[in-house]
Amino acid sequence: MKSKKNLTRFTYENAAFEGWRLCISRSGTTFTKYFPDKKFGGPRKSLDAAETALEELKTLLTGAKRVNGKLTPAAIKKAETLLAKT
């Protein structure tokens, strides 16, 4: 499988981790979450979970308040909570 915007595929022969990494930056804040194949039941299911989380995160960040061009602490906490649930 090929990487997509904000989603990167990690597959190493000699490493313990195989899966997808979600990484998105908005207004100076970077959000990262890993979606391992083992936890989600395979590469396709982990990709689906990562894509779902990415869409929810984009929706949240699009409507989030900003102060001086930066996300508010409340918006950052909501985004981190959203990622922690997945």
N, C-alpha and C positions, 0 to 999 in steps of 0.2 A: 504494500500500500504506500501511496505517496503522501508526503506532508502537504498540508493546506495552510492557508493564511491563519495565523494564530494557533495552529495545531501542528506539532512536530512529532514524527514517529521515531521512537527509539527502539532499535533492534540490534543487540550486540550478541555475538556468539559466546563471549567469555564473561558476560556480566549477568547479574541476577535480575536486572530490570528490563522488561520488555513492555512497551505500551506507548501511550500518547501523552504529550505534555501540552497543556493549554497555557499560553502566555500572552497577555494583552496589557498594553499600557494606555492609560488615559489620564490626561492632565497631570503628568508627572508622577503617577502612581502605577506600579506594575503589579499585576495579579498573576500568580502561577499556581497550577494544580496539576498533579500527575494522575493518570488513569491507567493503572497496570492491567495487563491482560489477565493475570491470575485472579485478580479481584472481580473483574467484570465478566469473565468467562470466555475470553478470546479477543482477538484483535478487532473484529467487527463490532462486538458489543462495547468494547472500551471506546472505540471511535464514536459510536452512537451516543454514549454517555458524555463524552467530551464535547461533541457538537451541541447537544442539548444544553449543557452547562454554559457553553460559549454564547449561545443565543440568549439565554436568560441573563447572563452577565452583561451583554451588549445592551439589552433592553433596559436593564437597571441603570447602567452608566450613562445612557443617552438622556434619560430624564432626570439625572442626579443634579443637585444644586452644586454650584461652584462659587467659591469666594476667592477673589483675586486670581482667577484662572485655575485654581486648584480644587480638587474634590473636597467636600466637607468631611470631617471625621465620621459623621453619621453615615454618609454615603459609602465611605471606605469600609466601615464596620458591616453594613448591610451586604456589600459585595463579598467580604471575607466569610460572612455567615452563610451566604448562598453557596460558596465554593465548599465550605466545610460539610454541608449537608449531603453532597454528592459523593 
